[in-house]
Amino acid sequence: MYRSEQSLANLLTLGATISVLLSCMGLFGMVSLVIKRRTKEIGIRKVLGASVGSVLVLINKEFVKPIVIAFLLATPIAWWSTHIWLQNYSWRISIQWWMFVLTGVLTLLIAICTVSFQSIKIAIVNPVNSLKNE
């Protein structure tokens, strides 16, 4: 009875997986570009006593803000569209608030891991080498 829904769910799962991978690759590229542009600044900050953690916060903050704004804009739209879609079924269920919070937290964790991978590499480099190369 719900065979078409199951195949749609499989297709959406595949599409979501591909979109998350492509998003991570794009985010990785953006972080690489930002770090390349700010190598001298990060080197100067480290010479003046900045810790690895403060460099991570500096770079992560730049990427976390747009993700939070996108989450706040997308959540009501996702709730409304899911609510409308679920009304077509004979067994009614409601979407709980924690599902959206969990999705937002997972998205934020994936983004922070992607950004931190590149940030840690530049944060542990000797600042003299990064300033000498500039």
N, C-alpha and C positions, 0 to 999 in steps of 0.2 A: 504494500500500500504506500509506503514511504520510500520506495526504491529511488525515485528521482531526487528526493531530498538527501538521501545518503550519498548519491553520486555528486550532488551539488556541494555537500559538505566536504567530500574528498577533494573536489576541485578547488574549493575555497581554502582548504588546508594547504594544498600545494602552492596556491597563489600567495598565501600569507607567508609561507616559509621562504619563497623566492623573494618576496618584497622585503622581508626582514634582512635577508642576506645582502641584497642590493643596497639597502639603506645603511647597513653596517659598512659596506665597502665605500659608499659615498661619504659617510661620516669619517671613516679612516682617512680618506683622501683629503677632506677638508681640514682635519686635525694636522695632517702632514704639512699642508700648505701654511696653516697658521703657525705651526712650530718653526717652519723654515723661515718665515718672515720675522718671528719674534726670538730667534736664537740669540741675538746680541742682547736684547732686553733681559732674557732669562739668565744669560751669563753674567750680566751686570748685577742683577738681583742676587744671584748666588754669591758673587764676590762680596756683596754688601751684607751677606749673612742669611739669606733666605734659605729655608729648609726645603727638602724634597716635598714635604706635605704642602707647604705654602705654594710651591710651583704647581703642584697638582690641582689645588683649589683654584688658583688663578686661571688655569686653562679649562678646567671642568666647568667653572662658573659661566664661562662664555657659551658653552654648549648646552648647559642644563636649562637656562632660561627659556630658549625657544621650545624646548621639549615640554616644559611645564605649561607654557602658553598654549601649545598645540593640544595637549591633553585636556586642558580646561575648555577649549573650544570644541573638541571632538566628542567629549563625553556626553553632553546633552543630545547631540545629533545621533550618536550611536545608541543611546538609551531609547530615543523616540523611534528610530527605524527598527530596532529589535523588538520593541513593544508592539508596533504595528504588524511586523512579520509573524510574531508568535500568536496573534489573534486569529490566524487562519487555521489553527489546529484545534482538534476536539478536546485534547487534554491541555488545559490552560496552566501555564507556569508564569511566574513573574521573575524578572531579572533583579537580583539582589545588588545592593550598593557595593558590597565587598568585591564583586567580580570586576567592577570598573577600577577600584582602588588597586587590586592585585595586578590588573593589566598595566596600570600606570606605573606601579613600582617595578614590575618586570621590564617595562620599556626603559625606565630610567636606569635600572641596573645594567641593561645591555649597553646603553649609550655610555654610561660611566666607565664600564669595562673597556669599551672600544677606545674611548678618549684616553683613559689612563694608560693603556698599553703603549701609546706613543709618548705620552707625557712623562712616564717613568724613564723611558730611554733618554730623553733630553735632560731630565732632572738629575740623573746620576752622572752625567758627563762632567768632566773637569771643566769649570768655567773658563779657565785659561785657554783651553783648546778651542772652545766655541768663540771666544773673543779674538783669538789669533786668526781663525779662519775667516772672520768677517772683514 
